[in-house]
Amino acid sequence: MAKPLSASKMVEILRAEGLTVHEVRSWRTHNRNSKGAWGPVNGVMIHHTVTKGTESSVSICYNGYSGLPGPLCHGVIDKKGEIHLVGNGRANHAGLGDSDVLRAVINESALPHDNEADTDGNARFYGFECINLGDGKDPWPEAQKEAIERVSAAICRHHGWSERSVIGHKEWQPGKTDPRGFTMDGMRKRIAQRLKGGGGGEPKPDPKPAPKPKLEPFPGGGFFHTGQKSPIITAMGRRLVAEGCGRYEEGPSPEWTEADRRSYAAWQQKLGFKGKDADGIPGKVSWDKLRVPGV
Ligand SMILES: [Zn+2]
């Protein structure tokens, strides 16, 4: 449940998601608010237009037709994956649908089969019409599917929703078949990936790979002697404990002690070293294998 996005915020979050956004005519004040409620909003609904051609499809979605005045959605997603915003507020896209489905969307739980038309969806859902004939043959270009993913993820992220807040018209209103040509479960998976930071299509503009943890280089065998104090020894001890080789009564601490030597010997034995090679004084091979984080 959320307060609907303002027009400016909608444009902002869609562009931030890497989308090309076209603002159509007076879309910012174009709505059906005089006919009923708009909000609180609970989800995003995906449709296909049963039309072809970007210009005429956008025009129909803006104007509507006799018997069903526009806007017929909030945005049209064309075959190139560009977004044409046609409405801001209540729009004639969802119609009456199933209150059990709405409850599932609100709870972000598994969707029940839609078998009732008892609830006004136009108040509750953002609607996106995707240009497609809906005949099962008209292809869905990857750019268009990626745009559906991006639009949905942008809105879900803004409202703090998961991918489960995105449904198809056919999952809402009995008798509807849209969208046809891909599965909503598959699309929700893509949206979930994107929300996690993945993105199903091409990488985001500035992927920042997580920095690799730096490891502490082997300080040399002579470093480890009674009286030596260093945070490296604490870091080493923590790794030994993590490897199940801790022989500490308390600690580990920065000061090299017999407990460190006995713990390190346990690590060497774990690696298969024997005799003098398992004397508890670190050597380069066992040190590198221990992967002590840099201090
Ligand atoms: Zn529809």
py3Dmol code that shows the C-alpha trace and the ligand (Angstrom):
import py3Dmol

protein = """\
ATOM      1  CA  MET A   1       0.000   0.000   0.000  1.00  0.00           C
ATOM      2  CA  ALA A   2       1.547   3.223  -1.047  1.00  0.00           C
ATOM      3  CA  LYS A   3       0.943   6.749  -2.141  1.00  0.00           C
ATOM      4  CA  PRO A   4       1.053   6.975  -5.946  1.00  0.00           C
ATOM      5  CA  LEU A   5       4.165   8.378  -7.567  1.00  0.00           C
ATOM      6  CA  SER A   6       4.022  11.961  -8.791  1.00  0.00           C
ATOM      7  CA  ALA A   7       4.530  12.516 -12.514  1.00  0.00           C
ATOM      8  CA  SER A   8       8.010  13.950 -12.000  1.00  0.00           C
ATOM      9  CA  LYS A   9       9.057  11.124  -9.719  1.00  0.00           C
ATOM     10  CA  MET A  10       7.805   8.544 -12.223  1.00  0.00           C
ATOM     11  CA  VAL A  11       9.935  10.093 -14.957  1.00  0.00           C
ATOM     12  CA  GLU A  12      12.897  10.311 -12.616  1.00  0.00           C
ATOM     13  CA  ILE A  13      12.867   6.686 -11.450  1.00  0.00           C
ATOM     14  CA  LEU A  14      12.301   5.304 -14.965  1.00  0.00           C
ATOM     15  CA  ARG A  15      15.209   7.295 -16.382  1.00  0.00           C
ATOM     16  CA  ALA A  16      17.352   6.273 -13.409  1.00  0.00           C
ATOM     17  CA  GLU A  17      16.597   2.663 -14.375  1.00  0.00           C
ATOM     18  CA  GLY A  18      18.191   3.339 -17.753  1.00  0.00           C
ATOM     19  CA  LEU A  19      14.952   3.700 -19.738  1.00  0.00           C
ATOM     20  CA  THR A  20      14.168   6.069 -22.590  1.00  0.00           C
ATOM     21  CA  VAL A  21      11.042   7.975 -21.560  1.00  0.00           C
ATOM     22  CA  HIS A  22       8.762  10.013 -23.828  1.00  0.00           C
ATOM     23  CA  GLU A  23       6.229  12.359 -22.245  1.00  0.00           C
ATOM     24  CA  VAL A  24       3.094  12.326 -24.397  1.00  0.00           C
ATOM     25  CA  ARG A  25       1.062  15.546 -24.663  1.00  0.00           C
ATOM     26  CA  SER A  26      -0.611  16.490 -21.348  1.00  0.00           C
ATOM     27  CA  TRP A  27      -0.007  13.110 -19.713  1.00  0.00           C
ATOM     28  CA  ARG A  28       0.882  14.753 -16.384  1.00  0.00           C
ATOM     29  CA  THR A  29      -2.717  15.892 -15.901  1.00  0.00           C
ATOM     30  CA  HIS A  30      -4.422  13.219 -17.999  1.00  0.00           C
ATOM     31  CA  ASN A  31      -6.407  10.767 -15.870  1.00  0.00           C
ATOM     32  CA  ARG A  32      -9.816   9.451 -14.811  1.00  0.00           C
ATOM     33  CA  ASN A  33      -9.616  10.821 -11.274  1.00  0.00           C
ATOM     34  CA  SER A  34     -13.082  12.397 -11.603  1.00  0.00           C
ATOM     35  CA  LYS A  35     -14.554   8.892 -11.962  1.00  0.00           C
ATOM     36  CA  GLY A  36     -13.079   7.171  -8.941  1.00  0.00           C
ATOM     37  CA  ALA A  37     -10.207   6.632  -6.596  1.00  0.00           C
ATOM     38  CA  TRP A  38      -6.532   6.604  -7.479  1.00  0.00           C
ATOM     39  CA  GLY A  39      -4.500   4.947  -4.788  1.00  0.00           C
ATOM     40  CA  PRO A  40      -3.404   3.694  -2.444  1.00  0.00           C
ATOM     41  CA  VAL A  41      -1.421   1.720  -4.992  1.00  0.00           C
ATOM     42  CA  ASN A  42      -0.467  -1.915  -4.486  1.00  0.00           C
ATOM     43  CA  GLY A  43       1.177  -3.099  -7.653  1.00  0.00           C
ATOM     44  CA  VAL A  44       2.062  -2.966 -11.315  1.00  0.00           C
ATOM     45  CA  MET A  45      -0.041  -4.584 -14.053  1.00  0.00           C
ATOM     46  CA  ILE A  46       1.300  -5.648 -17.443  1.00  0.00           C
ATOM     47  CA  HIS A  47      -0.863  -5.741 -20.589  1.00  0.00           C
ATOM     48  CA  HIS A  48      -0.569  -6.206 -24.327  1.00  0.00           C
ATOM     49  CA  THR A  49      -2.290  -3.723 -26.607  1.00  0.00           C
ATOM     50  CA  VAL A  50      -3.575  -5.984 -29.412  1.00  0.00           C
ATOM     51  CA  THR A  51      -2.347  -3.257 -31.766  1.00  0.00           C
ATOM     52  CA  LYS A  52       0.694  -2.614 -33.914  1.00  0.00           C
ATOM     53  CA  GLY A  53       2.676   0.499 -34.703  1.00  0.00           C
ATOM     54  CA  THR A  54       4.056   2.749 -32.004  1.00  0.00           C
ATOM     55  CA  GLU A  55       2.362   6.015 -32.944  1.00  0.00           C
ATOM     56  CA  SER A  56      -1.154   4.648 -33.334  1.00  0.00           C
ATOM     57  CA  SER A  57      -0.848   2.432 -30.253  1.00  0.00           C
ATOM     58  CA  VAL A  58       0.316   5.343 -28.104  1.00  0.00           C
ATOM     59  CA  SER A  59      -2.500   7.476 -29.483  1.00  0.00           C
ATOM     60  CA  ILE A  60      -5.162   4.871 -28.655  1.00  0.00           C
ATOM     61  CA  CYS A  61      -3.766   4.444 -25.144  1.00  0.00           C
ATOM     62  CA  TYR A  62      -3.853   8.209 -24.612  1.00  0.00           C
ATOM     63  CA  ASN A  63      -7.309   8.841 -26.070  1.00  0.00           C
ATOM     64  CA  GLY A  64      -9.092   5.561 -25.492  1.00  0.00           C
ATOM     65  CA  TYR A  65     -12.071   4.849 -27.710  1.00  0.00           C
ATOM     66  CA  SER A  66     -15.834   5.141 -27.608  1.00  0.00           C
ATOM     67  CA  GLY A  67     -17.050   3.317 -24.553  1.00  0.00           C
ATOM     68  CA  LEU A  68     -13.620   3.329 -22.884  1.00  0.00           C
ATOM     69  CA  PRO A  69     -12.082   6.799 -22.501  1.00  0.00           C
ATOM     70  CA  GLY A  70      -8.337   7.224 -22.034  1.00  0.00           C
ATOM     71  CA  PRO A  71      -5.893   7.073 -20.546  1.00  0.00           C
ATOM     72  CA  LEU A  72      -5.907   3.290 -20.967  1.00  0.00           C
ATOM     73  CA  CYS A  73      -2.714   2.911 -18.930  1.00  0.00           C
ATOM     74  CA  HIS A  74       0.127   4.940 -17.446  1.00  0.00           C
ATOM     75  CA  GLY A  75       2.767   4.031 -19.964  1.00  0.00           C
ATOM     76  CA  VAL A  76       3.096   2.281 -23.302  1.00  0.00           C
ATOM     77  CA  ILE A  77       6.163   0.071 -23.821  1.00  0.00           C
ATOM     78  CA  ASP A  78       7.040  -0.101 -27.498  1.00  0.00           C
ATOM     79  CA  LYS A  79       8.924  -2.803 -29.388  1.00  0.00           C
ATOM     80  CA  LYS A  80      12.208  -0.928 -29.009  1.00  0.00           C
ATOM     81  CA  GLY A  81      11.758  -0.867 -25.251  1.00  0.00           C
ATOM     82  CA  GLU A  82      11.022   2.854 -25.033  1.00  0.00           C
ATOM     83  CA  ILE A  83       8.390   4.174 -22.658  1.00  0.00           C
ATOM     84  CA  HIS A  84       5.603   6.579 -23.655  1.00  0.00           C
ATOM     85  CA  LEU A  85       3.882   8.063 -20.622  1.00  0.00           C
ATOM     86  CA  VAL A  86       0.191   8.712 -21.367  1.00  0.00           C
ATOM     87  CA  GLY A  87      -1.488   8.984 -17.989  1.00  0.00           C
ATOM     88  CA  ASN A  88      -0.895  10.131 -14.439  1.00  0.00           C
ATOM     89  CA  GLY A  89      -3.603   9.092 -12.006  1.00  0.00           C
ATOM     90  CA  ARG A  90      -6.531   6.761 -12.412  1.00  0.00           C
ATOM     91  CA  ALA A  91      -6.487   5.009 -15.791  1.00  0.00           C
ATOM     92  CA  ASN A  92      -8.859   2.581 -17.519  1.00  0.00           C
ATOM     93  CA  HIS A  93      -6.634  -0.479 -17.708  1.00  0.00           C
ATOM     94  CA  ALA A  94      -7.352  -3.021 -14.991  1.00  0.00           C
ATOM     95  CA  GLY A  95     -11.121  -3.065 -14.696  1.00  0.00           C
ATOM     96  CA  LEU A  96     -12.779  -5.219 -12.077  1.00  0.00           C
ATOM     97  CA  GLY A  97     -10.701  -8.094 -10.795  1.00  0.00           C
ATOM     98  CA  ASP A  98     -10.349 -10.612  -8.033  1.00  0.00           C
ATOM     99  CA  SER A  99     -10.168  -9.386  -4.421  1.00  0.00           C
ATOM    100  CA  ASP A 100      -8.262 -12.558  -3.474  1.00  0.00           C
ATOM    101  CA  VAL A 101      -5.604 -11.645  -6.044  1.00  0.00           C
ATOM    102  CA  LEU A 102      -5.382  -8.126  -4.638  1.00  0.00           C
ATOM    103  CA  ARG A 103      -4.916  -9.564  -1.159  1.00  0.00           C
ATOM    104  CA  ALA A 104      -2.113 -11.808  -2.425  1.00  0.00           C
ATOM    105  CA  VAL A 105      -0.431  -8.855  -4.142  1.00  0.00           C
ATOM    106  CA  ILE A 106      -0.650  -6.797  -0.955  1.00  0.00           C
ATOM    107  CA  ASN A 107       0.786  -9.687   1.081  1.00  0.00           C
ATOM    108  CA  GLU A 108       3.241 -10.546  -1.710  1.00  0.00           C
ATOM    109  CA  SER A 109       2.187 -14.179  -1.406  1.00  0.00           C
ATOM    110  CA  ALA A 110       1.458 -16.767  -4.112  1.00  0.00           C
ATOM    111  CA  LEU A 111      -1.318 -15.702  -6.498  1.00  0.00           C
ATOM    112  CA  PRO A 112      -4.611 -17.585  -6.391  1.00  0.00           C
ATOM    113  CA  HIS A 113      -6.439 -18.269  -9.660  1.00  0.00           C
ATOM    114  CA  ASP A 114      -8.561 -15.257 -10.610  1.00  0.00           C
ATOM    115  CA  ASN A 115     -12.204 -16.263 -10.599  1.00  0.00           C
ATOM    116  CA  GLU A 116     -14.031 -13.143  -9.419  1.00  0.00           C
ATOM    117  CA  ALA A 117     -14.490  -9.620 -10.712  1.00  0.00           C
ATOM    118  CA  ASP A 118     -15.416  -7.788  -7.546  1.00  0.00           C
ATOM    119  CA  THR A 119     -12.684  -5.198  -7.040  1.00  0.00           C
ATOM    120  CA  ASP A 120     -11.731  -1.936  -8.785  1.00  0.00           C
ATOM    121  CA  GLY A 121      -8.193  -2.450 -10.091  1.00  0.00           C
ATOM    122  CA  ASN A 122      -7.889   0.989 -11.671  1.00  0.00           C
ATOM    123  CA  ALA A 123      -7.463   2.517  -8.224  1.00  0.00           C
ATOM    124  CA  ARG A 124      -4.764   0.049  -7.174  1.00  0.00           C
ATOM    125  CA  PHE A 125      -2.431  -0.696 -10.057  1.00  0.00           C
ATOM    126  CA  TYR A 126      -0.013   1.128 -12.273  1.00  0.00           C
ATOM    127  CA  GLY A 127      -0.705  -0.113 -15.788  1.00  0.00           C
ATOM    128  CA  PHE A 128       1.716  -0.636 -18.670  1.00  0.00           C
ATOM    129  CA  GLU A 129       0.501  -1.564 -22.135  1.00  0.00           C
ATOM    130  CA  CYS A 130       3.066  -3.354 -24.276  1.00  0.00           C
ATOM    131  CA  ILE A 131       2.691  -3.132 -28.032  1.00  0.00           C
ATOM    132  CA  ASN A 132       1.943  -6.657 -29.233  1.00  0.00           C
ATOM    133  CA  LEU A 133      -0.863  -8.258 -31.231  1.00  0.00           C
ATOM    134  CA  GLY A 134      -1.378 -10.824 -28.511  1.00  0.00           C
ATOM    135  CA  ASP A 135      -1.902 -13.589 -31.052  1.00  0.00           C
ATOM    136  CA  GLY A 136       0.907 -15.752 -29.735  1.00  0.00           C
ATOM    137  CA  LYS A 137       2.866 -15.141 -32.951  1.00  0.00           C
ATOM    138  CA  ASP A 138       3.837 -11.480 -32.765  1.00  0.00           C
ATOM    139  CA  PRO A 139       7.360 -11.576 -31.290  1.00  0.00           C
ATOM    140  CA  TRP A 140       8.430  -9.914 -28.061  1.00  0.00           C
ATOM    141  CA  PRO A 141      11.845  -8.379 -28.734  1.00  0.00           C
ATOM    142  CA  GLU A 142      14.327  -8.707 -25.880  1.00  0.00           C
ATOM    143  CA  ALA A 143      14.534  -4.904 -25.646  1.00  0.00           C
ATOM    144  CA  GLN A 144      10.814  -4.762 -24.931  1.00  0.00           C
ATOM    145  CA  LYS A 145      10.920  -7.512 -22.320  1.00  0.00           C
ATOM    146  CA  GLU A 146      13.864  -5.845 -20.683  1.00  0.00           C
ATOM    147  CA  ALA A 147      11.921  -2.582 -20.550  1.00  0.00           C
ATOM    148  CA  ILE A 148       9.036  -4.377 -18.783  1.00  0.00           C
ATOM    149  CA  GLU A 149      11.577  -5.704 -16.310  1.00  0.00           C
ATOM    150  CA  ARG A 150      13.130  -2.278 -15.769  1.00  0.00           C
ATOM    151  CA  VAL A 151       9.840  -0.379 -15.420  1.00  0.00           C
ATOM    152  CA  SER A 152       8.517  -2.913 -12.923  1.00  0.00           C
ATOM    153  CA  ALA A 153      11.747  -3.003 -10.928  1.00  0.00           C
ATOM    154  CA  ALA A 154      11.965   0.795 -10.794  1.00  0.00           C
ATOM    155  CA  ILE A 155       8.460   1.092  -9.346  1.00  0.00           C
ATOM    156  CA  CYS A 156       8.871  -1.849  -6.959  1.00  0.00           C
ATOM    157  CA  ARG A 157      12.170  -0.477  -5.700  1.00  0.00           C
ATOM    158  CA  HIS A 158      10.652   2.946  -5.129  1.00  0.00           C
ATOM    159  CA  HIS A 159       7.758   1.551  -3.095  1.00  0.00           C
ATOM    160  CA  GLY A 160       9.755  -1.159  -1.349  1.00  0.00           C
ATOM    161  CA  TRP A 161       7.821  -3.949  -3.089  1.00  0.00           C
ATOM    162  CA  SER A 162       9.115  -7.303  -4.311  1.00  0.00           C
ATOM    163  CA  GLU A 163       8.568  -8.817  -7.769  1.00  0.00           C
ATOM    164  CA  ARG A 164       5.374 -10.350  -6.390  1.00  0.00           C
ATOM    165  CA  SER A 165       3.701  -6.946  -6.687  1.00  0.00           C
ATOM    166  CA  VAL A 166       3.852  -7.267 -10.482  1.00  0.00           C
ATOM    167  CA  ILE A 167       1.037  -9.181 -12.180  1.00  0.00           C
ATOM    168  CA  GLY A 168      -0.396  -9.675 -15.631  1.00  0.00           C
ATOM    169  CA  HIS A 169      -3.894  -8.525 -16.531  1.00  0.00           C
ATOM    170  CA  LYS A 170      -4.757 -12.208 -17.075  1.00  0.00           C
ATOM    171  CA  GLU A 171      -3.866 -12.905 -13.463  1.00  0.00           C
ATOM    172  CA  TRP A 172      -6.288 -10.212 -12.302  1.00  0.00           C
ATOM    173  CA  GLN A 173      -9.442 -10.340 -14.372  1.00  0.00           C
ATOM    174  CA  PRO A 174     -11.201 -13.555 -15.410  1.00  0.00           C
ATOM    175  CA  GLY A 175     -11.330 -13.947 -19.186  1.00  0.00           C
ATOM    176  CA  LYS A 176      -8.283 -11.780 -19.943  1.00  0.00           C
ATOM    177  CA  THR A 177      -5.363 -13.310 -21.816  1.00  0.00           C
ATOM    178  CA  ASP A 178      -2.769 -10.549 -21.626  1.00  0.00           C
ATOM    179  CA  PRO A 179       0.117 -10.498 -21.698  1.00  0.00           C
ATOM    180  CA  ARG A 180       0.565 -13.453 -24.063  1.00  0.00           C
ATOM    181  CA  GLY A 181       3.958 -14.560 -25.393  1.00  0.00           C
ATOM    182  CA  PHE A 182       6.016 -14.810 -22.200  1.00  0.00           C
ATOM    183  CA  THR A 183       5.210 -16.027 -18.696  1.00  0.00           C
ATOM    184  CA  MET A 184       4.638 -13.691 -15.808  1.00  0.00           C
ATOM    185  CA  ASP A 185       6.547 -16.091 -13.539  1.00  0.00           C
ATOM    186  CA  GLY A 186       9.559 -15.751 -15.814  1.00  0.00           C
ATOM    187  CA  MET A 187       9.192 -11.988 -15.873  1.00  0.00           C
ATOM    188  CA  ARG A 188       8.910 -11.862 -12.081  1.00  0.00           C
ATOM    189  CA  LYS A 189      12.168 -13.822 -11.852  1.00  0.00           C
ATOM    190  CA  ARG A 190      13.864 -11.227 -14.026  1.00  0.00           C
ATOM    191  CA  ILE A 191      12.447  -8.414 -11.909  1.00  0.00           C
ATOM    192  CA  ALA A 192      13.654 -10.151  -8.736  1.00  0.00           C
ATOM    193  CA  GLN A 193      17.138 -10.431 -10.255  1.00  0.00           C
ATOM    194  CA  ARG A 194      17.158  -6.768 -11.138  1.00  0.00           C
ATOM    195  CA  LEU A 195      15.950  -5.791  -7.669  1.00  0.00           C
ATOM    196  CA  LYS A 196      18.847  -7.771  -6.249  1.00  0.00           C
ATOM    197  CA  GLY A 197      21.140  -5.664  -8.381  1.00  0.00           C
ATOM    198  CA  GLY A 198      21.586  -8.205 -11.134  1.00  0.00           C
ATOM    199  CA  GLY A 199      19.504  -7.156 -14.097  1.00  0.00           C
ATOM    200  CA  GLY A 200      18.394  -9.800 -16.557  1.00  0.00           C
ATOM    201  CA  GLY A 201      19.607  -8.077 -19.699  1.00  0.00           C
ATOM    202  CA  GLU A 202      22.644  -5.981 -20.389  1.00  0.00           C
ATOM    203  CA  PRO A 203      24.649  -4.800 -17.387  1.00  0.00           C
ATOM    204  CA  LYS A 204      23.778  -1.560 -15.640  1.00  0.00           C
ATOM    205  CA  PRO A 205      25.723   1.516 -16.757  1.00  0.00           C
ATOM    206  CA  ASP A 206      28.144   1.456 -13.839  1.00  0.00           C
ATOM    207  CA  PRO A 207      28.488  -1.992 -12.342  1.00  0.00           C
ATOM    208  CA  LYS A 208      30.750  -1.676  -9.339  1.00  0.00           C
ATOM    209  CA  PRO A 209      32.377  -5.049  -8.721  1.00  0.00           C
ATOM    210  CA  ALA A 210      32.813  -5.716  -5.034  1.00  0.00           C
ATOM    211  CA  PRO A 211      36.442  -5.167  -4.075  1.00  0.00           C
ATOM    212  CA  LYS A 212      38.290  -8.420  -3.464  1.00  0.00           C
ATOM    213  CA  PRO A 213      39.268  -8.811   0.185  1.00  0.00           C
ATOM    214  CA  LYS A 214      42.986  -8.134   0.509  1.00  0.00           C
ATOM    215  CA  LEU A 215      44.958 -10.823   2.226  1.00  0.00           C
ATOM    216  CA  GLU A 216      47.815 -10.312   4.628  1.00  0.00           C
ATOM    217  CA  PRO A 217      51.066 -11.349   2.940  1.00  0.00           C
ATOM    218  CA  PHE A 218      53.273 -13.865   4.734  1.00  0.00           C
ATOM    219  CA  PRO A 219      55.402 -11.781   7.127  1.00  0.00           C
ATOM    220  CA  GLY A 220      58.298 -14.298   7.200  1.00  0.00           C
ATOM    221  CA  GLY A 221      59.031 -17.128   9.612  1.00  0.00           C
ATOM    222  CA  GLY A 222      61.222 -14.929  11.830  1.00  0.00           C
ATOM    223  CA  PHE A 223      58.238 -12.704  12.572  1.00  0.00           C
ATOM    224  CA  PHE A 224      56.688 -15.289  14.885  1.00  0.00           C
ATOM    225  CA  HIS A 225      58.563 -15.316  18.172  1.00  0.00           C
ATOM    226  CA  THR A 226      57.814 -14.859  21.845  1.00  0.00           C
ATOM    227  CA  GLY A 227      57.230 -11.218  22.650  1.00  0.00           C
ATOM    228  CA  GLN A 228      56.070 -10.296  19.128  1.00  0.00           C
ATOM    229  CA  LYS A 229      52.925  -8.171  19.198  1.00  0.00           C
ATOM    230  CA  SER A 230      50.955  -7.399  16.049  1.00  0.00           C
ATOM    231  CA  PRO A 231      47.365  -7.188  14.829  1.00  0.00           C
ATOM    232  CA  ILE A 232      48.486  -9.727  12.204  1.00  0.00           C
ATOM    233  CA  ILE A 233      48.687 -12.296  14.987  1.00  0.00           C
ATOM    234  CA  THR A 234      45.126 -11.525  16.102  1.00  0.00           C
ATOM    235  CA  ALA A 235      43.894 -11.795  12.512  1.00  0.00           C
ATOM    236  CA  MET A 236      45.727 -15.077  12.089  1.00  0.00           C
ATOM    237  CA  GLY A 237      44.245 -16.410  15.330  1.00  0.00           C
ATOM    238  CA  ARG A 238      40.723 -15.549  14.222  1.00  0.00           C
ATOM    239  CA  ARG A 239      41.217 -17.467  10.998  1.00  0.00           C
ATOM    240  CA  LEU A 240      42.619 -20.448  12.919  1.00  0.00           C
ATOM    241  CA  VAL A 241      39.535 -20.453  15.149  1.00  0.00           C
ATOM    242  CA  ALA A 242      37.318 -20.227  12.052  1.00  0.00           C
ATOM    243  CA  GLU A 243      39.128 -23.274  10.622  1.00  0.00           C
ATOM    244  CA  GLY A 244      38.468 -25.245  13.795  1.00  0.00           C
ATOM    245  CA  CYS A 245      42.133 -25.091  14.804  1.00  0.00           C
ATOM    246  CA  GLY A 246      41.867 -22.670  17.738  1.00  0.00           C
ATOM    247  CA  ARG A 247      43.705 -23.904  20.809  1.00  0.00           C
ATOM    248  CA  TYR A 248      43.171 -20.728  22.777  1.00  0.00           C
ATOM    249  CA  GLU A 249      42.044 -20.552  26.399  1.00  0.00           C
ATOM    250  CA  GLU A 250      41.201 -16.940  25.670  1.00  0.00           C
ATOM    251  CA  GLY A 251      41.894 -14.697  22.773  1.00  0.00           C
ATOM    252  CA  PRO A 252      43.315 -14.716  20.132  1.00  0.00           C
ATOM    253  CA  SER A 253      45.307 -11.609  21.018  1.00  0.00           C
ATOM    254  CA  PRO A 254      48.039  -9.576  19.297  1.00  0.00           C
ATOM    255  CA  GLU A 255      50.812 -11.236  21.284  1.00  0.00           C
ATOM    256  CA  TRP A 256      52.440 -14.405  19.973  1.00  0.00           C
ATOM    257  CA  THR A 257      52.050 -17.127  22.597  1.00  0.00           C
ATOM    258  CA  GLU A 258      52.290 -20.867  22.975  1.00  0.00           C
ATOM    259  CA  ALA A 259      48.536 -21.011  22.265  1.00  0.00           C
ATOM    260  CA  ASP A 260      49.173 -19.438  18.857  1.00  0.00           C
ATOM    261  CA  ARG A 261      51.878 -21.983  18.142  1.00  0.00           C
ATOM    262  CA  ARG A 262      49.683 -24.903  19.151  1.00  0.00           C
ATOM    263  CA  SER A 263      46.769 -23.520  17.123  1.00  0.00           C
ATOM    264  CA  TYR A 264      48.947 -23.026  14.074  1.00  0.00           C
ATOM    265  CA  ALA A 265      50.352 -26.534  14.469  1.00  0.00           C
ATOM    266  CA  ALA A 266      46.784 -27.840  14.358  1.00  0.00           C
ATOM    267  CA  TRP A 267      46.280 -25.953  11.083  1.00  0.00           C
ATOM    268  CA  GLN A 268      49.476 -27.409   9.628  1.00  0.00           C
ATOM    269  CA  GLN A 269      48.338 -30.894  10.623  1.00  0.00           C
ATOM    270  CA  LYS A 270      44.961 -30.223   9.060  1.00  0.00           C
ATOM    271  CA  LEU A 271      46.781 -29.431   5.827  1.00  0.00           C
ATOM    272  CA  GLY A 272      48.635 -32.742   6.081  1.00  0.00           C
ATOM    273  CA  PHE A 273      52.006 -31.456   7.282  1.00  0.00           C
ATOM    274  CA  LYS A 274      53.923 -33.622   9.724  1.00  0.00           C
ATOM    275  CA  GLY A 275      56.934 -33.437  12.033  1.00  0.00           C
ATOM    276  CA  LYS A 276      58.952 -30.253  11.745  1.00  0.00           C
ATOM    277  CA  ASP A 277      56.578 -28.977   9.063  1.00  0.00           C
ATOM    278  CA  ALA A 278      53.854 -28.993  11.702  1.00  0.00           C
ATOM    279  CA  ASP A 279      55.862 -27.270  14.419  1.00  0.00           C
ATOM    280  CA  GLY A 280      53.415 -24.374  14.725  1.00  0.00           C
ATOM    281  CA  ILE A 281      55.708 -21.759  13.204  1.00  0.00           C
ATOM    282  CA  PRO A 282      53.965 -20.373  10.129  1.00  0.00           C
ATOM    283  CA  GLY A 283      55.478 -21.021   6.737  1.00  0.00           C
ATOM    284  CA  LYS A 284      54.503 -19.397   3.466  1.00  0.00           C
ATOM    285  CA  VAL A 285      52.513 -22.300   2.016  1.00  0.00           C
ATOM    286  CA  SER A 286      50.299 -22.826   5.066  1.00  0.00           C
ATOM    287  CA  TRP A 287      49.981 -19.058   5.578  1.00  0.00           C
ATOM    288  CA  ASP A 288      48.726 -18.479   2.070  1.00  0.00           C
ATOM    289  CA  LYS A 289      46.238 -21.300   2.465  1.00  0.00           C
ATOM    290  CA  LEU A 290      44.950 -19.766   5.706  1.00  0.00           C
ATOM    291  CA  ARG A 291      43.963 -16.565   3.848  1.00  0.00           C
ATOM    292  CA  VAL A 292      44.441 -14.114   6.708  1.00  0.00           C
ATOM    293  CA  PRO A 293      42.616 -10.860   5.950  1.00  0.00           C
ATOM    294  CA  GLY A 294      44.822  -7.795   5.552  1.00  0.00           C
ATOM    295  CA  VAL A 295      45.221  -5.672   8.671  1.00  0.00           C
TER     296      VAL A 295
END
"""
ligand_1 = """\
1
ZN
Zn -5.117 -5.728 -20.384
"""
view = py3Dmol.view(width=600, height=400)
view.addModel(protein, "pdb")
view.setStyle({"model": 0}, {"cartoon": {"style": "trace"}})
view.addModel(ligand_1, "xyz")
view.setStyle({"model": 1}, {"stick": {}})
view.zoomTo()
view.show()
